[in-house]
């Protein structure tokens, strides 16, 4: 028994597939017929029979100027829906002779069409697809750095920049499938998002932009510059910097000893994005250090030998040209002595969608750039890894969406420490509520002095929040590898009288995989894998940690259901 996704190609189907795979439901794709409503169908079926069918209907392409006319409500909040058809359903001309009855008396209505056939007259996956894939349009206004202005992104238009409405759509579908599986005595296996049933994943990331005591505005001239500009509050710090610079020379500073010592005390790991812009096409705003400088090499060694991953901090122009990205990646790999699989663009500059094609062409496995540039929150309305280029063949790149950046919190939003802590707590609670991924961006140069104590204190706050018991703190490389391995696992069910069998197959070796079962689950689960066995009573939704699976293995679990 398998979950099928049926419908015509397009961003709705791509969004549905993304969300279902994010939930760990292993959907199989089937082509469907296009119609003016953009229908998609979810089906639970075996080889001979469809046991459950859910049709989701929409009214066509979403227009961001269209008035929001209703809300999808659930236990944790509400989501604006772009459709005028929640009360008066216009589908009777399409479904002739069918009497629709509202089973829930809530919006969105779930209408029962037949014994195990349901209809949802809301374009949920169209809504999700608009947030996931309408990330930049050539007609949108761009800021001084050629980034698409935040106010044009759908979560901001809807007033949901700090929310994750795409995860809410996925949760609604999950709850609906669970309720209908119970009603029709079906069981559907689901793979939980993170290893060993971790409630969420957290990633600390550092953009190593470095600083030179005499770069750009020389340190000795900085006090006079502040006087000229009337920046009197900055005078004390600039005078201290000027005095300190007299004997320091012009070597770059990274402040890594302070960062690494704090992380090692709590056994935390982080991803460090390192600039290699001197490989070609360096812009004035790029970090001004060479990878060949002794201090830079020592920093790279410290990261490799310590709790960190080395990733590429792509140059200011790198994702807007065809050659510079590859040159910078190769330069960093040659100095680091290892493959580099991750990238984040400097100043969060990303040409969409060509930038992702360039990243994939350079051999990058994941990116972590898609964040707002003026506010905190979720630019795609989603807090899980996702593939940002739907339907593109040979472009297999994951986006790890950041939720906040220190410079935005303190320099753009002008928050103090308590305000930033409260905001980050809300964001991380939102992520944890959806078993998501929380990515925080920091900059090394704020660890240089007590002047930035509020930023350093916020770093400690974030570590405490992400290090909650049971949560998985990891590098983005580890998260990327896990997400791909988990995506290569397929879970299917077969019903044989009162006994259910679950077949779990994996393309790669994987450990820590956790299974949950939707529906009325009562009984004992038994099974053997090459890495161990399972024997335990189970209940609905209870996480079941599976033994390690080897590459190409198919494990079998049997459930003798109680009456």
N, C-alpha and C positions, 0 to 999 in steps of 0.2 A: 504494500500500500504506500502510495507516494503522493506528495503534494505537487500538483501541476499548476503552472502559470500559463494561461492561454490568452493570446491577443496579438494584435498587429505590432510590428516594429515601431519604435518611437521612444520618446523620453518617458512616457508613462510606464511602458513595459520595463525600460531600463531602471527606473526608480523602484518599481515593484520588486524586481529581481534584487536590487541593491538592499532594500529593506528586509526582504525575506531571508537573504543570505546573512545579513547582519544579525537577524534573530536566530540564526542557526537552523533553518528549516529545510535546507537542501532541496530547493524547488527544481523541478524539471521543466524545461521550456517547450511549449508547443505553439506553432503558428496559429493565429486566429484571423478572422475576417474583419477588415476595417469597416466602420460605419460612422455616421455623423456624430455619434455620442462618444466615440473612442472607448469602446467597451473592453474591459479586461475581466478575466474569470479566474477564480481560484477553485481548484477541484482536488478532492481527496478520492483517489480511485485505485483499483487494482487492474489487472489485465482485462477483466471481463465486466466490471461494473463501476459506475461513478457513485460513490457513497455520499458525497457532499459537494454541492456546487454553490459558489457565491459569485454573483455578477456585480461588478462595480461599474457604474455608468457615469459619464461626465458630459459636459455640454460643449466640449471643444477647447481650443487653445485658451489659456488664461491670459487676460489682459491686466497688467498691473494697475491701470487706471480705473478698472472696474470697481464699483462700490461693493464693499463687504456687506452681505445681506443677512448672514446667519453665522452661528457658531456650532462647532462640534464640541459637545461637553462630555467630560469624563471625570473620574474621581479627583484628579489632581489639577484640573484647570479647564481651559477652553481654548479652542483654536478657530480663528476666523476661516470661513470657507467661502470660496468664490463660486457661489451658485444661487440663483433665485428660486430653486425648485425643491426646497425641503418640505414645504407644506402642500403644494399642489404638484403632484407628480405627473409629468406630461408623457409618460411612456405607454399609456394604454393604447395609443395608435400603433405602437411598435409591437407590443405584446398583446395582440388581439385575443379576446376571450379569456384573459387571465384576470382574476380578481386579486388585487393586492390588499393585504391586511397588515397594518402596522403592529409588529410584535412587541415593540418596546414603548411606544407612545413618547419617545424622546427623539431629539435630533442628533445625528442624522437617523432617519427612520431605517430600520432593517425590515424589509418586507418579505414575507414568506410567499413564494410562488407555487411550490409543490411540496411534496413530503420532505424532501431534503434539498430544496432549491431555494435560494435566498437572493434578494436584490438590495443593493445599497445605491440610492440615487444621488451619490456625491462623488465628485472627481477627486478622491483622496490621493491617488497616485499621481494625478496631474499636478495637484498642489505640491506634493513632495518633490516631484521632478522639477517644477519651476524653481524651488529653492536650491536643489542640488546642482542644477545644470545651467540656470540663467545667471551665471556668475559675472558676466561682462558682455556688454553690447556696444558695438562701434558708435552708436548714437548717444551713449551715455556721457555725461560730463566727467572729465578726468581732472585730478588735482595737479599740483605743480610737479609731482613725480610720475605723472601719467598712470596713476592708479585709479581704477573706477571708484568714483565717490561713493562713500558708504550709504548715503541717503537713497541710492537707487536700488539697493539690494532688498529683496522681498521681506526678510525678517525685520528690517528697519521700517519699511513702509507699513508693516502690520503692527509696529510697536513691540516686536518680539525679539529684539536683538540679544537679550540675555536668556531667552528661552530656547528650547530645542523642539520646535513644532514637528520636524520630520520624525524625530524619535517618538513623538506623541501619536503620529499616524501609524507607525510601526506597532506601538503598544496597543492601539485600538484594534488593529488587525489580529495581533496575538491574542488579545482577550476574547475577540469574537470567535476565532478558531477554537480556543479552549472551551468556550461556552457551548458551541455547536458540536464539538467532539463529545462532550458530556451528554448532550441531548440525544445524540444518535449512536452512543456506545462505540465510539471510535477512539483509537489511540494514535497519537502522532508524536514521533520522537523529535527532540530539539536539542541542539548543541549549545551550551551556554557560552557567552562570549570569551571569557578569560580563563587561564589555567587554574585548575583546582578550585573552581567555583568562586573566584575572586569577585567581589561586588562591583569593582570598577578598576580601571588601569590609570596610572598617573605617570607623567613624563616631565622631568625637569630638563629644560634646554637652555643653553647659553650661546648667544651670538658673540663670538670673540672679535670685537671691533678694535680692541686694544686702544692705547693712547700713547702719544709721545709728549714729553714735557714741553717741547718746543715746536710742535706741529701746528700748522695753520696760523693762529694768532700766537706768536711766541709768548712763553710764560712770563717773561719780564715785562712785556707790553700789556698784558691782560688787565692789570689794575687801572692803567690809563684808559683803556678801552671801556671798562665798566664806568669810569668817571664820565667819559664822553657821552655814553648812552644813558647816564642817570641810573645805573643799576647798583645802587648803593648797598643793597643787601648782599651783593656778591663780592664786595670789596674785601672783607676779611679773609674769605677763602682764597681769593685770587692773590692776595698779598702773601699768604702762607705758601701757595703754589710757586709764586715767583721766588721766594727765598729758598724753597726746597730745590728748585731747578738749577740753582747755581752750581751744584756739584753732582748733578745726576747725568749729565750728557743728554743724548737724544735717543737712547735705546727704548723700544716699545715696552710698555708695561701691560701685563695681563692679569695681575692679582690672583693668579691661579692657586698659589699656596694657601691663601685664606679660604678660597672656595673649596678646594679639595679637602682641606683639614676639617671643615664643617661637615662635608658629605661623608667622610670616612668615619666620623664619630657615630653616625647613625646608619652606616652601611648602605647609603643611598647611591644610586647610579644616575648618570645624566648623559645627555647628548650635547657635544660641543661642536658648533658650526664654525669652521675656520675659513678665513678668506684666503683665496689664492689668486686675487685679481691681478697681481703683477705678471701672471702668465700671459696676459694679453688683454687689451681693451680696458685698462684700469681707468675708472672715473674719479674725479676729484673727491666725491663723497664716499668712495670705497675705503676700507681700512688701509692705512699706510704702513704696512709691515711686509717684509719678505719672508717666505718660508725658509730661506737659506740662512737667515740670521740665527746666530747661536741660541739666543734666548727663545726664539720661536721653536727651534728644534727641541730644546729642553722641555718646553711646554707640551709639545706633541708626545714626547716620550712619557711625561708625567701622566698625561691623559690615558695613553695606551696601557701603562703599567698600573694605573689606578682605576677608579670607578667610572670610566667614561667610554663613550663612542665618539669617533672622529667622523664628522660629516662636512659637507661643503657649504660654505656661506657664499652662494653664487653672487658674482659681482653685480653692481648697479645696472649694467647694460647686458649682462650675460644671457638672460632669457629673452632678449629682444633681437639677438643676432644668431647666426648659424654656427659660428666657429668658436667663440670665446668660452662657452660653457664647457665644451669638450677639453679645451686646452687647460682650463682651470682645474677640472676634475683630475686630469692626468698629472698635473703638477703636484697637487695635493697627495695623490696616491704614490707618486715617486718618492716624495719626502717622508710620508707616513709609513711606507713599506707595506701597505695593505689596501685592499679594495675599499672604495667609498661607495655606499649605496644610497645615502640620503642627501637632501639638499633643502636649503631655505634661501630665498632670494633676499638680498640686502634691500632695506627699506620696504620689504614686503611687495616689491615690484614683480608683477607676473602678467605677461601678455596672455590673455585667455582667448582661444584655447591653444594657440601656437606654442606658448611656453611649455605646456605639458608634453607636446610632441617633441620639443627639443630635449627636455629632460629624459624622456624615454629613449630617444636616439642616442643620448650620451651614456646610456646604461644605468641611469638612476632608477632605483626601485621604489622609493617613496619621496614625497615632498611634504613640507610643513610650512607653507606660506599663506594659505588661504585664511587670513584673519582680517578683521576690521583695522583700519589705520588711524581712526580717531576715537573709537570706543572699544570697550570690552564686549565679548559675547561670541556668537557663533554665526559666521558669515553665511554658511550654507544651512543654518538651522538644524545642524546634525552634529552629534558628539561621538561618532564612531569613525574608524577609517572607511573611506569609500573611494571608488574609482571615478574621477571627475570627468572622464571623456566617454560618455555612453556610446556603445556600438562601434567604437573605433578598433579595428583589428590590428594586432601586433603592437598595441599601446597598452601595456600592462603596468600601470603606475598607481600607487595608492596615495591618497591625500590624508595626512594626519592633521586635522584642523586645530590650530591653536585657539585657546579660549581667552587669553589675555597676555599683554606684554607690559613689562615694568615701565618703560618710557611713556606708553600711552596712559597708564594709570596716573602717573605722577606729573608728567610734563604736559600732556594734552588735556586730560580730564581734570587735572589739578586737584587730585584727592590727597588727603592726609593719610597717615598710617592706619588709623581706625576705620576710615571710610574704605580704603583699599582692602583691608582685612575683611570687612563686612561683605563687600562686593565679591571677593574671591570665594568666601564661604558660600554665598548664594550660588555661584556658578558651579562649584564643586558638588554642592548638594544636588543641583540639577543633574549633573553628570552621573552621580552615584545613583540617583533615582531611576536612571535608564541604563544602568550597567555600562556606562560609556567610557570615554577616554578624555582625560583632562591634561592638556598640554599647556605649560606655562613658559613664557619666554623671558629670559633675564639677560643682562649685559654685564660683562666682567668689570668694566671700568667703574661701576658704582660700588665696588668693594675696595676702592682705593683709599678712602678716608672716612672719618666720622661725619663728614658733611652729608653723606648719603645714608645716615643711620636708619632713616625710615624705610628705605628700599631694602637694606640688609635685614631689618626686622621683619619685613613682609616676606622675604625669602625664607626666614625661619618659620613664619606662619604657614606658608605653602607646604613646606616639608612636613610639618605636623599634620596638616589636613590630608595630604596625599599619602602619608604614612600610616593612615588609620589601620587598625587590626584587620587583617584579611585582604586588604587592597594590594594590588600588584604594581609596584614601582619598578619601571624598567626603562631601558634606552629605547629610542624609536626604532632602532635596528632590530632589537629583540621583539618589539611589538609587531613590526612589519613581518618578520619571519613567522611568528605565531599566527598572525591573521591569515597568512597565505597557507600555512599548514592546515589550520582549522578549515579553511575554505576548500581544501582537497579531501575532506572527510564527508562521506555520504551516509546518512542514516535513513533506513527504510523499515517499514513494518509489514508483517504478514499475519492475518488472523486465521487461526485454525481451531474452529469451535470455541472453547473457552480459553484456549491458549494463544498467546501472542508471541511472535518471534521478531526480534529486532536485529537487522543486519547492519553492522558498522564497518565500512571499508575506508581505507586511508591510502592516499598516494604516497605519503611520506611518513617517516618515523615520527611519532608524536607522543608526548607524555603530558599528563595532567588534564586530558580531555574529560569534560563533565557533561553528562546527559541528563535531560529532564523530559518527562513524558506528559503531553497534554491529554486531557480527558479524565474519565473516572478510573483512576489507577488504584487497585487494591489487590495485593498478592505478593508473591515472592519472586524475585528476579535472580536467575541463575545463568552463568555463562563462563566460558573459558576463552582466554586470549593467549598469545604466545608469551606475553609479559606478566600473566597472572590470571586470577579468576575473580568472579563476582558472585556473591551469595548473600542476599539481604532482602528483608521485606521493604516494599516501597509504597509511597503514597503520591498523590497528585502533586506535580511541581517539585518534588524532592530532588535535590541534586545528587547524581550518582557518578562518582569519580571512577573512570574506567582505567584498567591497567594499560601500560604502554602498548601502542600498536606499532608494528614494524611496517616498512614500506610495502605496499601491495597487499597487506593483510586484510581479511574480512572476518571480523569477530561476530559471534552469534550469542545473543541474549534471549532467554526464554522466560516468559512471565505466565505463570498459572494464575489466572484471575479468580478472585473469590466472588461468590454470588452475593 
